[in-house]
Amino acid sequence: MSWLYVIAAGIAEIVFAISLKASNGFTRLIPSLIFLVFVVASLYCLSQAVKGLPIGTAYAVWTGIGTAGTAIIGLLVLKEPTDAARLISLLLILLGSIGLRLAESR
């Protein structure tokens, strides 16, 4: 169950990061409210995950999901620059998160 909380926390992090961009510095009400709801949801899920996982592992995977997911949405939806260095870096983040998950299940 802890891993499901980490995944949910990571997905919520993606939503709050994208809504932060959409809030335009908290000058737009709806994206600002979405940000607040999802930042609380993300931290709540992370707090539940660390009940059953080491904090280092949970935090690293949480930020990895959020970072990679936000970057991928930035590349695909927001048309941010795509280059080899960005794609390789995203791959390394994903591989690191998978490695931590595999190490934890031993």
C-alpha positions in Angstrom: 0.0 0.0 0.0 2.9 2.4 0.7 4.0 2.2 -2.9 0.5 3.2 -4.1 0.7 6.2 -1.8 4.1 7.2 -3.3 2.7 6.9 -6.8 -0.4 8.9 -5.9 1.9 11.5 -4.2 4.0 11.7 -7.4 0.9 12.2 -9.7 -0.4 14.9 -7.4 3.0 16.6 -7.5 2.7 16.6 -11.3 -0.7 18.3 -11.1 0.4 20.9 -8.6 3.5 21.7 -10.6 1.6 22.2 -13.8 -1.1 24.2 -12.0 1.6 26.4 -10.5 2.7 27.3 -14.1 -0.9 27.9 -15.0 -1.6 30.1 -12.0 0.8 32.7 -13.5 2.3 33.5 -10.1 -0.9 32.9 -8.2 -2.7 35.6 -10.2 -5.3 33.2 -11.6 -7.8 31.8 -9.1 -8.7 28.3 -10.4 -5.2 27.1 -11.1 -4.1 28.6 -7.7 -6.8 26.6 -5.9 -5.9 23.5 -7.9 -2.3 24.0 -6.8 -3.3 24.2 -3.1 -5.5 21.2 -3.2 -2.9 19.0 -4.9 0.1 20.1 -2.9 -1.8 19.1 0.3 -2.9 15.8 -1.3 0.6 15.1 -2.4 2.1 15.7 1.0 -0.6 13.7 2.7 0.0 10.7 0.4 3.8 11.0 1.0 3.2 11.1 4.8 1.2 7.9 4.5 3.9 6.3 2.3 6.7 6.9 4.8 4.8 4.9 7.4 5.9 1.8 5.5 9.0 2.9 3.5 12.3 4.5 4.3 12.0 8.3 4.0 15.0 8.4 1.5 13.4 5.9 -0.8 9.9 7.4 -0.7 11.2 10.9 -1.1 13.5 10.1 -4.0 10.7 8.2 -5.9 8.1 10.9 -5.1 10.4 13.6 -6.5 11.4 11.4 -9.4 7.8 10.8 -10.5 7.0 14.4 -10.1 10.1 15.6 -11.9 9.9 13.2 -14.8 6.1 13.5 -15.2 6.2 17.3 -15.1 9.1 17.4 -17.6 7.4 15.0 -19.9 4.2 17.1 -19.9 6.3 20.1 -20.5 7.9 18.5 -23.5 4.7 17.0 -25.0 2.0 19.4 -24.0 3.7 22.8 -23.3 6.1 22.4 -26.2 9.2 23.0 -24.1 12.6 22.3 -25.8 13.5 18.7 -26.5 17.1 17.7 -26.9 19.2 14.6 -26.2 20.5 15.8 -22.9 16.9 16.3 -21.5 15.8 12.9 -22.7 18.8 11.1 -21.3 18.4 12.9 -18.0 14.7 11.9 -17.9 15.7 8.3 -18.6 18.2 8.4 -15.7 15.6 9.7 -13.3 13.2 6.9 -14.3 15.9 4.3 -14.0 16.9 5.6 -10.6 13.3 5.4 -9.4 12.9 1.8 -10.7 16.2 0.9 -9.1 15.1 2.2 -5.7 11.8 0.3 -6.0 13.6 -2.9 -6.9 16.1 -2.5 -4.0 13.3 -1.9 -1.6 11.5 -5.1 -2.5 14.4 -7.3 -1.5 
